Amino acid sequence: MSKQPTEIKSMSSFKRLANGSVTTPRGFRAAGVTAGFKRSGAPDFAMLVSDVPANFAGAFTSCTFAAAPVQVCRKRVLFCDTIRAAVINSGNANACTGDTGISNAEATCVLAANKLGINSNEVVVSSTGRIGTQLPMDTVKKGIELAVASLSEEGGELAAQAIMTTDTVPKSIAVELELDGVVCSIGAMTKGAGMIDPSLKVPHATMLCYITTDVKISNALLSDMIEENVAQSFNRITIDGDMSTNDTVIAMANGLSGVEIRPDTPQAATFREALLAVMQQLAREMVMDGEGVTKFVHVEVFNARSTEDAKLCAESVANSLLCKTAWFGGDPNWGRVVAALGYSGAKFKPEKVDVFYDGVPVVREGGDAGTPESDLVDIVRKREFTVSVDLHDGDESYWVWTNDISYEYVKINADYHT
Amino acid sequence: MSKQPTEIKSMSSFKRLANGSVTTPRGFRAAGVTAGFKRSGAPDFAMLVSDVPANFAGAFTSCTFAAAPVQVCRKRVLFCDTIRAAVINSGNANACTGDTGISNAEATCVLAANKLGINSNEVVVSSTGRIGTQLPMDTVKKGIELAVASLSEEGGELAAQAIMTTDTVPKSIAVELELDGVVCSIGAMTKGAGMIDPSLKVPHATMLCYITTDVKISNALLSDMIEENVAQSFNRITIDGDMSTNDTVIAMANGLSGVEIRPDTPQAATFREALLAVMQQLAREMVMDGEGVTKFVHVEVFNARSTEDAKLCAESVANSLLCKTAWFGGDPNWGRVVAALGYSGAKFKPEKVDVFYDGVPVVREGGDAGTPESDLVDIVRKREFTVSVDLHDGDESYWVWTNDISYEYVKINADYHT
C-alpha cells in the first residue's frame, strides 16, 4: 500500500456553510412544491432560477434508453450558450415515453419559460421516478405555477426535498471560497438512492445533481471540470450496479460575484478542488443514503498493471452481491473478496495479492494473512471501513465507494411502485 | 420473436430413471459420508469410483484464484488418459491456500488411491465451502476410510447429498438411451446454490457436477461435447453474478456397456443430446435451488446485431438487482428491464425494442405496449416465466436462466460461515 490511488478531497479544506444549498451563491432562487406526481403528497416539483443568464455544463447517463428530459438537456448543452432555469419533477421519469415524452419535456420548458418571462431554450428539465408513463402535463402546469410563485433565495432546501424519491434525507451543500479577495460560493443538491452505478459521460441511478456558483467561468472550462470531477466522484460510487435512464449533473455559473475563473490559473485550480470537494461529499452522502444501506465501504486497488485492471478489480468487489451481503452481516469473509477479484477479468498474479481491511492484513500473497478473525470482525462491523487490495503487479490504481445490501434493500425494491 | 435462440433439450425426449444417479451407469460405485468438515454433522464427503479405468473430460472455473483441487484436476486432464475415482468434500473449499493447499489436494488423491489400490494420478478431487482455510487432513483421512468402506452401486444418492453446501435438495439424475441396440445410461449429480455465475472454460458457482456414463468415448470427443454443452447449460445460469474459485464439471466414461461413440455418427448426436438434456435439467434445478430463490426466469434476446450484443443484454437483465427484486415482489416493472438493456453496453436502437413477458407484449418500440398492468402482474407472480427481448436489429440471439433475489438470499449470505 504505497500510494493514494487518486485525490479525495476532504470537506475540511473548505468552509462548508450551515444550511448551504443551491441558493447560497448570489442570484439564485429556488422552490420545492407538491404538484401531485407522488401519491404520497410529498413535495415532488422543484425549480431553480438564476437572476441572470448562467453559463452551464452537463453530464448525463450513458444508458441507451436515455430519458426524454436527458435528451432535451443534451440539446441545450450542444446548442445553447446560457440557461436561466432548471425544472425537476420526481415521481415520473419520463423515460421510454417515445416522441410524446420528448414533446412533454419540451413543453415543460416552454410552460416554465412563459411563466418566468424567458426563452424555453434557457430552461433545462429533469425527471426521476417510474419509467414508462407519460408525464401528466396538468400536474406539470400546476407544479410550474406553484413553484414560480414561491421562488426564493431561501428555497434551496425545499428544492432538495422535492427532488427526492426513495432518499431518506435531502442532500444539500454549499462551500465558500475566497478568490481574488472576493468571497464566492458553490452550492449543490443531489438525489440518489437506488439505481446507482453512474457512468456519466460528459454528458449517469437516477441520480440528479444540480450545482450553482456565482463565479464567471466559460462553458468549456466548466464542462472540463465537471467531466474530470464526475470521474472522481459520482462515477466512483456504486450502490446496486444498476444505472438509470435519467442520471443528470447540471452546473450553472452566473458570474454575479464578479470573479472570473480563467484556464490554467491558481484560481481555476482552487475552484476545481472546491467543486470536487462538493461533488465528493454529495457522492458520499448518496452512498450512505442508498436504499437500505447500513455500511459505507471504500474499495481501493493499488499496483495494478493498468488503470483498467485496477478498475475491474475494484468494481468487481464493490458490485459483488456476496461481498455486499457479507458486509451487511459483519462477516470478514475475505474469500468472497478474492473470488470477486478472480472473476473480474483483470490480469494479475493471484499469488502476489495482499488484501487489507482498514490497513490490517487479511490476505498475504493470495492466502490467509493470519490475522485473528475477531480482529477482522471488529472492522467489518463498523459503519465505515476500507478494503484495500495490493496486486503488486504494476503502478496503477483505482478506488470506488460502495455499500452493503440489506433485507431493507430487497424490501424497498420489491415494493417500489413509484 | 421469430426463432428459438438456441437448443433447449426437454427431459421428455429421454427416459429419466426414477432414483437415477451417478451410480446408474454400469460399473460405478459411490458413497457419501460424514467426515467432519461441517459443524452441523451433515454428510460432507463423497467418493465416486469406476470399476475400470474411465475416459474423462473436465471443465473448470475461469476465476484467477482457481482453488487447489481445480489446479490438480486440470493437471489430470492435461496429463492423464484415464481416471478411476473422484473425491469430493464440502465445508472447506481449499481455495487461496497456497502451496500447502496444492499439497493437501494431491495428498488427498494419494490417500484415496492407496485405499483403493490404484494410482494417485487416477484420482480427481473437488472441494466446496469456505475459502482460505487449509484442509484438515485428519478429516480427509477419516472421510476416505469411511467412504471406501461404504462404496456401493446404490451410493449415488448419498454422494449427491454429501456434496451439498447451502443446497436445500440433492440433485441427481440419470437417463437411459438405446444405442446400437444396447441400453446405455448417463448419470449425474450437481451442487450449486450460491456463487453461481459459471464461466466454465473447458475447463464454472461453486457448482460441482459429476457425470458418469457406461459408453466408450474418447477423451477428445467427450471434452468437445462437455465444452459445447456447458456453453448451453451451466454457463447459461446466473444466480448472483458471483463466480466461484472451485467450479468443476467432470465427466467419466468407462465403456462397460460395450457401445462406442465415434465422432460424426448418429450415435454421437444422440448421446450429445442426452448429455445436454441431463446438463440442462441439472442447471435448471440449480437455479430453482439457488439461495432464497422463489422464481425461475428465462431471459431471451432475439435479433441482435451480434451474439455478444444479445449476451450482454440477456446477462444485464438477468443480473440486474433491480429486476431480480422486482420479480421477487411480483412487480412487472419493465422500466427496470429496459434500463438494464440500456446500460448493458450492447449496441441496438432503443426505439425498435420490443419486450414480452411469456409472449405478452410489454414494450413496443421502446415504450409502453399498453397491456394492462394486472395482466402483467399475473405473469410475474408465477413461479416461472419468460422475459423475451426482440431488438429488431440483426439475427443473433442468446438466452440465460436466472432467478429472483429475496430477503432469504440476503439472510443466507449475511449469515454464512460454513
Interface residues (C-beta under 8 A of the other chain):
Chain A: S62 C63 T64 F65 A66 A93 A95 C96 T97 G98 G101 R130 I131 G132 T133 G194 M195 D197 S199 D240 G241 D242 M243 S244 T245 N319 S320 L321 L322 T325 A326 F328 G329 D331 N333 W334 G335 R336 V338 A339 A340 L341 G342 Y343 S344 A346 F348 P350 E351 V363 E365 G366 G367 D368 I405 S406 Y407 Y409 V410 K411 N413 A414 D415 Y416 H417
Chain B: S62 C63 T64 F65 A66 A93 A95 C96 T97 G98 G101 R130 I131 G132 T133 G194 M195 D197 S199 D240 G241 D242 M243 S244 T245 N319 S320 L321 L322 T325 A326 F328 G329 D331 N333 W334 G335 R336 V338 A339 A340 L341 G342 Y343 S344 A346 F348 P350 E351 V363 E365 G366 G367 D368 I405 S406 Y407 Y409 V410 K411 N413 A414 D415 Y416 H417
